[in-house]
């Protein structure tokens, strides 16, 4: 049986080529079957992993920035009030 590789769009001979089959299941039936060459799968998986890692880093920056700004704001306030205190 021959199928198309999801990644490189080239033919996979399921009987001869090392491959990975990925089935999307909706709970009852398999709705979509994806086929990858083994090497394409590895590449695909590595890309996804990298993407995911990048998203986590981006998400962390998004979460950290307001906190960092808040801390800088508090620090500025503290310095400001200290100045006021010294002057008084
Ligand atoms: Zn392929």
PDB file of the backbone (N, CA, C, O) and the ligand in Angstrom, with CONECT records:
HET     ZN  A 101       1
ATOM      1  N   UNK A   1       0.849  -1.203   0.000  1.00  0.00           N
ATOM      2  CA  UNK A   1       0.000   0.000   0.000  1.00  0.00           C
ATOM      3  C   UNK A   1       0.877   1.243   0.000  1.00  0.00           C
ATOM      4  O   UNK A   1       1.862   1.325   0.734  1.00  0.00           O
ATOM      5  N   UNK A   2       0.511   2.198  -0.823  1.00  0.00           N
ATOM      6  CA  UNK A   2       1.284   3.428  -0.919  1.00  0.00           C
ATOM      7  C   UNK A   2       0.450   4.624  -0.489  1.00  0.00           C
ATOM      8  O   UNK A   2      -0.704   4.777  -0.888  1.00  0.00           O
ATOM      9  N   UNK A   3       1.060   5.463   0.329  1.00  0.00           N
ATOM     10  CA  UNK A   3       0.372   6.667   0.816  1.00  0.00           C
ATOM     11  C   UNK A   3       1.289   7.867   0.636  1.00  0.00           C
ATOM     12  O   UNK A   3       2.460   7.724   0.286  1.00  0.00           O
ATOM     13  N   UNK A   4       0.741   9.050   0.879  1.00  0.00           N
ATOM     14  CA  UNK A   4       1.525  10.264   0.746  1.00  0.00           C
ATOM     15  C   UNK A   4       2.027  10.695   2.117  1.00  0.00           C
ATOM     16  O   UNK A   4       1.275  10.694   3.092  1.00  0.00           O
ATOM     17  N   UNK A   5       3.289  11.058   2.184  1.00  0.00           N
ATOM     18  CA  UNK A   5       3.865  11.545   3.435  1.00  0.00           C
ATOM     19  C   UNK A   5       3.308  12.932   3.734  1.00  0.00           C
ATOM     20  O   UNK A   5       3.305  13.809   2.871  1.00  0.00           O
ATOM     21  N   UNK A   6       2.841  13.120   4.959  1.00  0.00           N
ATOM     22  CA  UNK A   6       2.231  14.383   5.365  1.00  0.00           C
ATOM     23  C   UNK A   6       3.237  15.522   5.339  1.00  0.00           C
ATOM     24  O   UNK A   6       2.887  16.678   5.100  1.00  0.00           O
ATOM     25  N   UNK A   7       4.488  15.175   5.589  1.00  0.00           N
ATOM     26  CA  UNK A   7       5.530  16.199   5.701  1.00  0.00           C
ATOM     27  C   UNK A   7       6.122  16.569   4.342  1.00  0.00           C
ATOM     28  O   UNK A   7       6.122  17.740   3.962  1.00  0.00           O
ATOM     29  N   UNK A   8       6.622  15.581   3.617  1.00  0.00           N
ATOM     30  CA  UNK A   8       7.340  15.894   2.376  1.00  0.00           C
ATOM     31  C   UNK A   8       6.495  15.663   1.129  1.00  0.00           C
ATOM     32  O   UNK A   8       6.928  15.978   0.021  1.00  0.00           O
ATOM     33  N   UNK A   9       5.295  15.116   1.301  1.00  0.00           N
ATOM     34  CA  UNK A   9       4.339  14.893   0.213  1.00  0.00           C
ATOM     35  C   UNK A   9       4.814  13.844  -0.797  1.00  0.00           C
ATOM     36  O   UNK A   9       4.252  13.720  -1.886  1.00  0.00           O
ATOM     37  N   UNK A  10       5.831  13.109  -0.432  1.00  0.00           N
ATOM     38  CA  UNK A  10       6.306  12.048  -1.308  1.00  0.00           C
ATOM     39  C   UNK A  10       5.667  10.725  -0.903  1.00  0.00           C
ATOM     40  O   UNK A  10       5.125  10.592   0.193  1.00  0.00           O
ATOM     41  N   UNK A  11       5.739   9.782  -1.777  1.00  0.00           N
ATOM     42  CA  UNK A  11       5.092   8.496  -1.557  1.00  0.00           C
ATOM     43  C   UNK A  11       5.819   7.680  -0.483  1.00  0.00           C
ATOM     44  O   UNK A  11       7.047   7.609  -0.455  1.00  0.00           O
ATOM     45  N   UNK A  12       5.045   7.083   0.372  1.00  0.00           N
ATOM     46  CA  UNK A  12       5.584   6.111   1.321  1.00  0.00           C
ATOM     47  C   UNK A  12       5.041   4.744   0.910  1.00  0.00           C
ATOM     48  O   UNK A  12       3.835   4.567   0.734  1.00  0.00           O
ATOM     49  N   UNK A  13       5.927   3.807   0.766  1.00  0.00           N
ATOM     50  CA  UNK A  13       5.505   2.425   0.546  1.00  0.00           C
ATOM     51  C   UNK A  13       5.402   1.780   1.919  1.00  0.00           C
ATOM     52  O   UNK A  13       6.414   1.449   2.538  1.00  0.00           O
ATOM     53  N   UNK A  14       4.190   1.606   2.385  1.00  0.00           N
ATOM     54  CA  UNK A  14       3.964   1.133   3.756  1.00  0.00           C
ATOM     55  C   UNK A  14       4.583  -0.240   4.013  1.00  0.00           C
ATOM     56  O   UNK A  14       4.893  -0.579   5.155  1.00  0.00           O
ATOM     57  N   UNK A  15       4.760  -1.018   2.968  1.00  0.00           N
ATOM     58  CA  UNK A  15       5.337  -2.347   3.135  1.00  0.00           C
ATOM     59  C   UNK A  15       6.855  -2.326   3.224  1.00  0.00           C
ATOM     60  O   UNK A  15       7.469  -3.239   3.775  1.00  0.00           O
ATOM     61  N   UNK A  16       7.454  -1.270   2.675  1.00  0.00           N
ATOM     62  CA  UNK A  16       8.908  -1.268   2.588  1.00  0.00           C
ATOM     63  C   UNK A  16       9.579  -0.150   3.368  1.00  0.00           C
ATOM     64  O   UNK A  16      10.664  -0.349   3.915  1.00  0.00           O
ATOM     65  N   UNK A  17       8.948   1.037   3.430  1.00  0.00           N
ATOM     66  CA  UNK A  17       9.591   2.184   4.074  1.00  0.00           C
ATOM     67  C   UNK A  17       9.281   2.222   5.562  1.00  0.00           C
ATOM     68  O   UNK A  17       8.182   1.878   5.997  1.00  0.00           O
ATOM     69  N   UNK A  18      10.265   2.645   6.323  1.00  0.00           N
ATOM     70  CA  UNK A  18      10.071   2.869   7.752  1.00  0.00           C
ATOM     71  C   UNK A  18       9.181   4.101   7.892  1.00  0.00           C
ATOM     72  O   UNK A  18       9.507   5.169   7.372  1.00  0.00           O
ATOM     73  N   UNK A  19       8.076   3.956   8.582  1.00  0.00           N
ATOM     74  CA  UNK A  19       7.130   5.065   8.626  1.00  0.00           C
ATOM     75  C   UNK A  19       6.392   5.140   9.969  1.00  0.00           C
ATOM     76  O   UNK A  19       6.461   4.223  10.788  1.00  0.00           O
ATOM     77  N   UNK A  20       5.702   6.234  10.162  1.00  0.00           N
ATOM     78  CA  UNK A  20       4.894   6.442  11.363  1.00  0.00           C
ATOM     79  C   UNK A  20       3.482   6.773  10.915  1.00  0.00           C
ATOM     80  O   UNK A  20       3.287   7.599  10.024  1.00  0.00           O
ATOM     81  N   UNK A  21       2.500   6.135  11.527  1.00  0.00           N
ATOM     82  CA  UNK A  21       1.105   6.420  11.222  1.00  0.00           C
ATOM     83  C   UNK A  21       0.491   7.138  12.410  1.00  0.00           C
ATOM     84  O   UNK A  21       0.615   6.705  13.556  1.00  0.00           O
ATOM     85  N   UNK A  22      -0.167   8.235  12.112  1.00  0.00           N
ATOM     86  CA  UNK A  22      -0.760   9.031  13.171  1.00  0.00           C
ATOM     87  C   UNK A  22      -2.259   9.112  12.918  1.00  0.00           C
ATOM     88  O   UNK A  22      -2.687   9.635  11.889  1.00  0.00           O
ATOM     89  N   UNK A  23      -3.045   8.607  13.833  1.00  0.00           N
ATOM     90  CA  UNK A  23      -4.493   8.626  13.671  1.00  0.00           C
ATOM     91  C   UNK A  23      -5.138   9.636  14.600  1.00  0.00           C
ATOM     92  O   UNK A  23      -4.835   9.675  15.793  1.00  0.00           O
ATOM     93  N   UNK A  24      -6.027  10.453  14.053  1.00  0.00           N
ATOM     94  CA  UNK A  24      -6.792  11.373  14.883  1.00  0.00           C
ATOM     95  C   UNK A  24      -8.104  10.698  15.233  1.00  0.00           C
ATOM     96  O   UNK A  24      -8.869  10.307  14.351  1.00  0.00           O
ATOM     97  N   UNK A  25      -8.354  10.565  16.502  1.00  0.00           N
ATOM     98  CA  UNK A  25      -9.505   9.820  16.988  1.00  0.00           C
ATOM     99  C   UNK A  25     -10.512  10.781  17.597  1.00  0.00           C
ATOM    100  O   UNK A  25     -10.133  11.653  18.378  1.00  0.00           O
ATOM    101  N   UNK A  26     -11.771  10.643  17.261  1.00  0.00           N
ATOM    102  CA  UNK A  26     -12.782  11.523  17.867  1.00  0.00           C
ATOM    103  C   UNK A  26     -13.549  10.803  18.981  1.00  0.00           C
ATOM    104  O   UNK A  26     -14.619  11.251  19.393  1.00  0.00           O
ATOM    105  N   UNK A  27     -12.999   9.693  19.462  1.00  0.00           N
ATOM    106  CA  UNK A  27     -13.636   8.952  20.537  1.00  0.00           C
ATOM    107  C   UNK A  27     -14.287   7.673  20.033  1.00  0.00           C
ATOM    108  O   UNK A  27     -14.319   6.669  20.745  1.00  0.00           O
ATOM    109  N   UNK A  28     -14.799   7.704  18.823  1.00  0.00           N
ATOM    110  CA  UNK A  28     -15.464   6.537  18.261  1.00  0.00           C
ATOM    111  C   UNK A  28     -14.687   5.966  17.082  1.00  0.00           C
ATOM    112  O   UNK A  28     -14.356   4.781  17.038  1.00  0.00           O
ATOM    113  N   UNK A  29     -14.413   6.839  16.143  1.00  0.00           N
ATOM    114  CA  UNK A  29     -13.727   6.369  14.934  1.00  0.00           C
ATOM    115  C   UNK A  29     -12.504   7.220  14.649  1.00  0.00           C
ATOM    116  O   UNK A  29     -12.376   8.347  15.125  1.00  0.00           O
ATOM    117  N   UNK A  30     -11.625   6.654  13.870  1.00  0.00           N
ATOM    118  CA  UNK A  30     -10.461   7.398  13.431  1.00  0.00           C
ATOM    119  C   UNK A  30     -10.887   8.306  12.284  1.00  0.00           C
ATOM    120  O   UNK A  30     -11.329   7.836  11.236  1.00  0.00           O
ATOM    121  N   UNK A  31     -10.749   9.598  12.494  1.00  0.00           N
ATOM    122  CA  UNK A  31     -11.247  10.553  11.517  1.00  0.00           C
ATOM    123  C   UNK A  31     -10.193  10.914  10.479  1.00  0.00           C
ATOM    124  O   UNK A  31     -10.519  11.227   9.334  1.00  0.00           O
ATOM    125  N   UNK A  32      -8.948  10.870  10.879  1.00  0.00           N
ATOM    126  CA  UNK A  32      -7.899  11.270   9.958  1.00  0.00           C
ATOM    127  C   UNK A  32      -6.653  10.440  10.206  1.00  0.00           C
ATOM    128  O   UNK A  32      -6.239  10.237  11.348  1.00  0.00           O
ATOM    129  N   UNK A  33      -6.071   9.969   9.132  1.00  0.00           N
ATOM    130  CA  UNK A  33      -4.831   9.223   9.251  1.00  0.00           C
ATOM    131  C   UNK A  33      -3.723   9.998   8.551  1.00  0.00           C
ATOM    132  O   UNK A  33      -3.844  10.377   7.386  1.00  0.00           O
ATOM    133  N   UNK A  34      -2.664  10.218   9.274  1.00  0.00           N
ATOM    134  CA  UNK A  34      -1.523  10.894   8.688  1.00  0.00           C
ATOM    135  C   UNK A  34      -0.355   9.915   8.635  1.00  0.00           C
ATOM    136  O   UNK A  34      -0.132   9.132   9.558  1.00  0.00           O
ATOM    137  N   UNK A  35       0.370   9.980   7.546  1.00  0.00           N
ATOM    138  CA  UNK A  35       1.529   9.108   7.392  1.00  0.00           C
ATOM    139  C   UNK A  35       2.783   9.945   7.242  1.00  0.00           C
ATOM    140  O   UNK A  35       2.789  10.971   6.562  1.00  0.00           O
ATOM    141  N   UNK A  36       3.818   9.501   7.874  1.00  0.00           N
ATOM    142  CA  UNK A  36       5.114  10.180   7.792  1.00  0.00           C
ATOM    143  C   UNK A  36       6.196   9.151   7.497  1.00  0.00           C
ATOM    144  O   UNK A  36       6.118   8.015   7.965  1.00  0.00           O
ATOM    145  N   UNK A  37       7.198   9.536   6.730  1.00  0.00           N
ATOM    146  CA  UNK A  37       8.440   8.758   6.721  1.00  0.00           C
ATOM    147  C   UNK A  37       9.009   8.866   8.128  1.00  0.00           C
ATOM    148  O   UNK A  37       8.760   9.859   8.812  1.00  0.00           O
ATOM    149  N   UNK A  38       9.742   7.901   8.563  1.00  0.00           N
ATOM    150  CA  UNK A  38      10.303   7.953   9.907  1.00  0.00           C
ATOM    151  C   UNK A  38      11.127   9.226  10.117  1.00  0.00           C
ATOM    152  O   UNK A  38      11.008   9.906  11.137  1.00  0.00           O
ATOM    153  N   UNK A  39      11.964   9.526   9.122  1.00  0.00           N
ATOM    154  CA  UNK A  39      12.807  10.716   9.234  1.00  0.00           C
ATOM    155  C   UNK A  39      11.991  12.003   9.211  1.00  0.00           C
ATOM    156  O   UNK A  39      12.314  12.968   9.905  1.00  0.00           O
ATOM    157  N   UNK A  40      10.920  12.007   8.400  1.00  0.00           N
ATOM    158  CA  UNK A  40      10.039  13.181   8.339  1.00  0.00           C
ATOM    159  C   UNK A  40       9.313  13.359   9.666  1.00  0.00           C
ATOM    160  O   UNK A  40       9.118  14.483  10.129  1.00  0.00           O
ATOM    161  N   UNK A  41       8.919  12.257  10.268  1.00  0.00           N
ATOM    162  CA  UNK A  41       8.243  12.293  11.562  1.00  0.00           C
ATOM    163  C   UNK A  41       9.139  12.898  12.629  1.00  0.00           C
ATOM    164  O   UNK A  41       8.732  13.746  13.423  1.00  0.00           O
ATOM    165  N   UNK A  42      10.377  12.423  12.610  1.00  0.00           N
ATOM    166  CA  UNK A  42      11.339  12.940  13.592  1.00  0.00           C
ATOM    167  C   UNK A  42      11.512  14.443  13.420  1.00  0.00           C
ATOM    168  O   UNK A  42      11.539  15.196  14.394  1.00  0.00           O
ATOM    169  N   UNK A  43      11.629  14.867  12.162  1.00  0.00           N
ATOM    170  CA  UNK A  43      11.790  16.284  11.842  1.00  0.00           C
ATOM    171  C   UNK A  43      10.547  17.054  12.292  1.00  0.00           C
ATOM    172  O   UNK A  43      10.642  18.105  12.925  1.00  0.00           O
ATOM    173  N   UNK A  44       9.392  16.510  11.952  1.00  0.00           N
ATOM    174  CA  UNK A  44       8.108  17.128  12.308  1.00  0.00           C
ATOM    175  C   UNK A  44       7.999  17.271  13.822  1.00  0.00           C
ATOM    176  O   UNK A  44       7.610  18.317  14.342  1.00  0.00           O
ATOM    177  N   UNK A  45       8.349  16.199  14.506  1.00  0.00           N
ATOM    178  CA  UNK A  45       8.256  16.168  15.955  1.00  0.00           C
ATOM    179  C   UNK A  45       9.212  17.176  16.589  1.00  0.00           C
ATOM    180  O   UNK A  45       8.854  17.871  17.540  1.00  0.00           O
ATOM    181  N   UNK A  46      10.424  17.246  16.056  1.00  0.00           N
ATOM    182  CA  UNK A  46      11.417  18.187  16.566  1.00  0.00           C
ATOM    183  C   UNK A  46      10.954  19.620  16.351  1.00  0.00           C
ATOM    184  O   UNK A  46      11.115  20.469  17.228  1.00  0.00           O
ATOM    185  N   UNK A  47      10.373  19.888  15.169  1.00  0.00           N
ATOM    186  CA  UNK A  47       9.844  21.227  14.885  1.00  0.00           C
ATOM    187  C   UNK A  47       8.765  21.596  15.888  1.00  0.00           C
ATOM    188  O   UNK A  47       8.757  22.701  16.430  1.00  0.00           O
ATOM    189  N   UNK A  48       7.851  20.655  16.130  1.00  0.00           N
ATOM    190  CA  UNK A  48       6.733  20.900  17.052  1.00  0.00           C
ATOM    191  C   UNK A  48       7.256  21.147  18.459  1.00  0.00           C
ATOM    192  O   UNK A  48       6.777  22.029  19.172  1.00  0.00           O
ATOM    193  N   UNK A  49       8.250  20.349  18.846  1.00  0.00           N
ATOM    194  CA  UNK A  49       8.823  20.480  20.179  1.00  0.00           C
ATOM    195  C   UNK A  49       9.474  21.848  20.338  1.00  0.00           C
ATOM    196  O   UNK A  49       9.337  22.508  21.368  1.00  0.00           O
ATOM    197  N   UNK A  50      10.189  22.255  19.284  1.00  0.00           N
ATOM    198  CA  UNK A  50      10.869  23.547  19.319  1.00  0.00           C
ATOM    199  C   UNK A  50       9.835  24.667  19.392  1.00  0.00           C
ATOM    200  O   UNK A  50       9.982  25.617  20.161  1.00  0.00           O
ATOM    201  N   UNK A  51       8.778  24.538  18.572  1.00  0.00           N
ATOM    202  CA  UNK A  51       7.691  25.506  18.544  1.00  0.00           C
ATOM    203  C   UNK A  51       7.081  25.652  19.939  1.00  0.00           C
ATOM    204  O   UNK A  51       6.864  26.759  20.433  1.00  0.00           O
ATOM    205  N   UNK A  52       6.815  24.510  20.551  1.00  0.00           N
ATOM    206  CA  UNK A  52       6.196  24.462  21.859  1.00  0.00           C
ATOM    207  C   UNK A  52       7.089  25.139  22.888  1.00  0.00           C
ATOM    208  O   UNK A  52       6.627  25.937  23.704  1.00  0.00           O
ATOM    209  N   UNK A  53       8.380  24.806  22.836  1.00  0.00           N
ATOM    210  CA  UNK A  53       9.337  25.389  23.765  1.00  0.00           C
ATOM    211  C   UNK A  53       9.380  26.898  23.579  1.00  0.00           C
ATOM    212  O   UNK A  53       9.443  27.652  24.549  1.00  0.00           O
ATOM    213  N   UNK A  54       9.346  27.332  22.319  1.00  0.00           N
ATOM    214  CA  UNK A  54       9.384  28.759  22.023  1.00  0.00           C
ATOM    215  C   UNK A  54       8.131  29.439  22.572  1.00  0.00           C
ATOM    216  O   UNK A  54       8.206  30.533  23.133  1.00  0.00           O
ATOM    217  N   UNK A  55       6.987  28.789  22.409  1.00  0.00           N
ATOM    218  CA  UNK A  55       5.729  29.342  22.913  1.00  0.00           C
ATOM    219  C   UNK A  55       5.764  29.490  24.420  1.00  0.00           C
ATOM    220  O   UNK A  55       5.269  30.477  24.964  1.00  0.00           O
ATOM    221  N   UNK A  56       6.348  28.512  25.095  1.00  0.00           N
ATOM    222  CA  UNK A  56       6.442  28.568  26.553  1.00  0.00           C
ATOM    223  C   UNK A  56       7.317  29.745  26.963  1.00  0.00           C
ATOM    224  O   UNK A  56       6.991  30.482  27.894  1.00  0.00           O
ATOM    225  N   UNK A  57       8.441  29.910  26.252  1.00  0.00           N
ATOM    226  CA  UNK A  57       9.342  31.032  26.546  1.00  0.00           C
ATOM    227  C   UNK A  57       8.625  32.351  26.307  1.00  0.00           C
ATOM    228  O   UNK A  57       8.702  33.262  27.132  1.00  0.00           O
ATOM    229  N   UNK A  58       7.923  32.458  25.171  1.00  0.00           N
ATOM    230  CA  UNK A  58       7.170  33.673  24.857  1.00  0.00           C
ATOM    231  C   UNK A  58       6.115  33.944  25.922  1.00  0.00           C
ATOM    232  O   UNK A  58       5.942  35.078  26.370  1.00  0.00           O
ATOM    233  N   UNK A  59       5.411  32.879  26.320  1.00  0.00           N
ATOM    234  CA  UNK A  59       4.372  32.998  27.328  1.00  0.00           C
ATOM    235  C   UNK A  59       4.938  33.472  28.655  1.00  0.00           C
ATOM    236  O   UNK A  59       4.314  34.265  29.360  1.00  0.00           O
ATOM    237  N   UNK A  60       6.115  32.983  28.989  1.00  0.00           N
ATOM    238  CA  UNK A  60       6.753  33.372  30.236  1.00  0.00           C
ATOM    239  C   UNK A  60       7.112  34.852  30.209  1.00  0.00           C
ATOM    240  O   UNK A  60       6.953  35.571  31.195  1.00  0.00           O
ATOM    241  N   UNK A  61       7.608  35.288  29.036  1.00  0.00           N
ATOM    242  CA  UNK A  61       7.967  36.694  28.909  1.00  0.00           C
ATOM    243  C   UNK A  61       6.729  37.575  29.055  1.00  0.00           C
ATOM    244  O   UNK A  61       6.771  38.623  29.699  1.00  0.00           O
ATOM    245  N   UNK A  62       5.628  37.135  28.450  1.00  0.00           N
ATOM    246  CA  UNK A  62       4.380  37.890  28.540  1.00  0.00           C
ATOM    247  C   UNK A  62       3.916  37.994  29.985  1.00  0.00           C
ATOM    248  O   UNK A  62       3.414  39.032  30.418  1.00  0.00           O
ATOM    249  N   UNK A  63       4.093  36.898  30.726  1.00  0.00           N
ATOM    250  CA  UNK A  63       3.659  36.881  32.118  1.00  0.00           C
ATOM    251  C   UNK A  63       4.625  37.648  33.008  1.00  0.00           C
ATOM    252  O   UNK A  63       4.218  38.275  33.986  1.00  0.00           O
ATOM    253  N   UNK A  64       5.908  37.593  32.663  1.00  0.00           N
ATOM    254  CA  UNK A  64       6.923  38.193  33.516  1.00  0.00           C
ATOM    255  C   UNK A  64       7.002  39.708  33.344  1.00  0.00           C
ATOM    256  O   UNK A  64       7.314  40.427  34.293  1.00  0.00           O
ATOM    257  N   UNK A  65       6.720  40.193  32.134  1.00  0.00           N
ATOM    258  CA  UNK A  65       6.904  41.619  31.863  1.00  0.00           C
ATOM    259  C   UNK A  65       6.092  42.524  32.794  1.00  0.00           C
ATOM    260  O   UNK A  65       6.652  43.462  33.362  1.00  0.00           O
ATOM    261  N   UNK A  66       4.778  42.271  32.968  1.00  0.00           N
ATOM    262  CA  UNK A  66       4.008  43.146  33.877  1.00  0.00           C
ATOM    263  C   UNK A  66       4.557  43.101  35.304  1.00  0.00           C
ATOM    264  O   UNK A  66       4.593  44.116  35.999  1.00  0.00           O
ATOM    265  N   UNK A  67       4.979  41.923  35.724  1.00  0.00           N
ATOM    266  CA  UNK A  67       5.535  41.777  37.077  1.00  0.00           C
ATOM    267  C   UNK A  67       6.820  42.575  37.196  1.00  0.00           C
ATOM    268  O   UNK A  67       7.050  43.271  38.185  1.00  0.00           O
ATOM    269  N   UNK A  68       7.658  42.461  36.165  1.00  0.00           N
ATOM    270  CA  UNK A  68       8.921  43.193  36.158  1.00  0.00           C
ATOM    271  C   UNK A  68       8.657  44.694  36.187  1.00  0.00           C
ATOM    272  O   UNK A  68       9.323  45.436  36.908  1.00  0.00           O
ATOM    273  N   UNK A  69       7.686  45.130  35.400  1.00  0.00           N
ATOM    274  CA  UNK A  69       7.349  46.558  35.362  1.00  0.00           C
ATOM    275  C   UNK A  69       6.823  47.027  36.714  1.00  0.00           C
ATOM    276  O   UNK A  69       7.148  48.114  37.193  1.00  0.00           O
ATOM    277  N   UNK A  70       5.993  46.162  37.316  1.00  0.00           N
ATOM    278  CA  UNK A  70       5.431  46.482  38.615  1.00  0.00           C
ATOM    279  C   UNK A  70       6.535  46.638  39.655  1.00  0.00           C
ATOM    280  O   UNK A  70       6.511  47.548  40.483  1.00  0.00           O
ATOM    281  N   UNK A  71       7.504  45.723  39.588  1.00  0.00           N
ATOM    282  CA  UNK A  71       8.614  45.755  40.539  1.00  0.00           C
ATOM    283  C   UNK A  71       9.441  47.007  40.352  1.00  0.00           C
ATOM    284  O   UNK A  71       9.861  47.639  41.321  1.00  0.00           O
ATOM    285  N   UNK A  72       9.671  47.364  39.091  1.00  0.00           N
ATOM    286  CA  UNK A  72      10.437  48.578  38.805  1.00  0.00           C
ATOM    287  C   UNK A  72       9.660  49.794  39.324  1.00  0.00           C
ATOM    288  O   UNK A  72      10.230  50.739  39.869  1.00  0.00           O
ATOM    289  N   UNK A  73       8.330  49.732  39.133  1.00  0.00           N
ATOM    290  CA  UNK A  73       7.472  50.815  39.610  1.00  0.00           C
ATOM    291  C   UNK A  73       7.572  50.960  41.117  1.00  0.00           C
ATOM    292  O   UNK A  73       7.692  52.073  41.630  1.00  0.00           O
ATOM    293  N   UNK A  74       7.524  49.840  41.832  1.00  0.00           N
ATOM    294  CA  UNK A  74       7.604  49.846  43.290  1.00  0.00           C
ATOM    295  C   UNK A  74       8.961  50.358  43.754  1.00  0.00           C
ATOM    296  O   UNK A  74       9.082  51.098  44.730  1.00  0.00           O
ATOM    297  N   UNK A  75       9.978  49.929  43.005  1.00  0.00           N
ATOM    298  CA  UNK A  75      11.336  50.340  43.319  1.00  0.00           C
ATOM    299  C   UNK A  75      11.468  51.850  43.165  1.00  0.00           C
ATOM    300  O   UNK A  75      12.066  52.525  44.003  1.00  0.00           O
ATOM    301  N   UNK A  76      10.896  52.368  42.075  1.00  0.00           N
ATOM    302  CA  UNK A  76      10.925  53.799  41.814  1.00  0.00           C
ATOM    303  C   UNK A  76      10.179  54.540  42.922  1.00  0.00           C
ATOM    304  O   UNK A  76      10.624  55.589  43.388  1.00  0.00           O
ATOM    305  N   UNK A  77       9.041  53.984  43.338  1.00  0.00           N
ATOM    306  CA  UNK A  77       8.262  54.577  44.428  1.00  0.00           C
ATOM    307  C   UNK A  77       9.080  54.601  45.713  1.00  0.00           C
ATOM    308  O   UNK A  77       9.111  55.596  46.437  1.00  0.00           O
ATOM    309  N   UNK A  78       9.741  53.479  45.972  1.00  0.00           N
ATOM    310  CA  UNK A  78      10.530  53.357  47.198  1.00  0.00           C
ATOM    311  C   UNK A  78      11.646  54.384  47.212  1.00  0.00           C
ATOM    312  O   UNK A  78      11.885  55.047  48.222  1.00  0.00           O
ATOM    313  N   UNK A  79      12.322  54.507  46.090  1.00  0.00           N
ATOM    314  CA  UNK A  79      13.415  55.472  45.984  1.00  0.00           C
ATOM    315  C   UNK A  79      12.848  56.888  46.134  1.00  0.00           C
ATOM    316  O   UNK A  79      13.415  57.749  46.806  1.00  0.00           O
ATOM    317  N   UNK A  80      11.690  57.084  45.469  1.00  0.00           N
ATOM    318  CA  UNK A  80      11.043  58.400  45.517  1.00  0.00           C
ATOM    319  C   UNK A  80      10.683  58.785  46.941  1.00  0.00           C
ATOM    320  O   UNK A  80      10.946  59.907  47.373  1.00  0.00           O
ATOM    321  N   UNK A  81      10.072  57.842  47.679  1.00  0.00           N
ATOM    322  CA  UNK A  81       9.628  58.158  49.030  1.00  0.00           C
ATOM    323  C   UNK A  81      10.819  58.314  49.964  1.00  0.00           C
ATOM    324  O   UNK A  81      10.782  59.084  50.924  1.00  0.00           O
ATOM    325  N   UNK A  82      11.865  57.575  49.666  1.00  0.00           N
ATOM    326  CA  UNK A  82      13.068  57.678  50.493  1.00  0.00           C
ATOM    327  C   UNK A  82      13.683  59.069  50.349  1.00  0.00           C
ATOM    328  O   UNK A  82      14.166  59.671  51.308  1.00  0.00           O
ATOM    329  N   UNK A  83      13.642  59.552  49.100  1.00  0.00           N
ATOM    330  CA  UNK A  83      14.170  60.884  48.820  1.00  0.00           C
ATOM    331  C   UNK A  83      13.377  61.925  49.609  1.00  0.00           C
ATOM    332  O   UNK A  83      13.914  62.844  50.228  1.00  0.00           O
ATOM    333  N   UNK A  84      12.037  61.712  49.540  1.00  0.00           N
ATOM    334  CA  UNK A  84      11.148  62.641  50.238  1.00  0.00           C
ATOM    335  C   UNK A  84      11.465  62.633  51.724  1.00  0.00           C
ATOM    336  O   UNK A  84      11.530  63.676  52.373  1.00  0.00           O
ATOM    337  N   UNK A  85      11.662  61.413  52.251  1.00  0.00           N
ATOM    338  CA  UNK A  85      11.942  61.222  53.663  1.00  0.00           C
ATOM    339  C   UNK A  85      13.244  61.947  54.051  1.00  0.00           C
ATOM    340  O   UNK A  85      13.327  62.614  55.082  1.00  0.00           O
ATOM    341  N   UNK A  86      14.261  61.786  53.175  1.00  0.00           N
ATOM    342  CA  UNK A  86      15.566  62.406  53.453  1.00  0.00           C
ATOM    343  C   UNK A  86      15.440  63.922  53.467  1.00  0.00           C
ATOM    344  O   UNK A  86      16.011  64.605  54.318  1.00  0.00           O
ATOM    345  N   UNK A  87      14.679  64.430  52.505  1.00  0.00           N
ATOM    346  CA  UNK A  87      14.527  65.868  52.395  1.00  0.00           C
ATOM    347  C   UNK A  87      13.794  66.408  53.619  1.00  0.00           C
ATOM    348  O   UNK A  87      14.132  67.460  54.162  1.00  0.00           O
ATOM    349  N   UNK A  88      12.755  65.632  54.042  1.00  0.00           N
ATOM    350  CA  UNK A  88      11.988  66.105  55.190  1.00  0.00           C
ATOM    351  C   UNK A  88      12.807  65.912  56.464  1.00  0.00           C
ATOM    352  O   UNK A  88      12.341  66.248  57.554  1.00  0.00           O
TER     353      UNK A  88
HETATM  354 ZN    ZN A 101       8.376  12.174   4.022  1.00  0.00          ZN
END
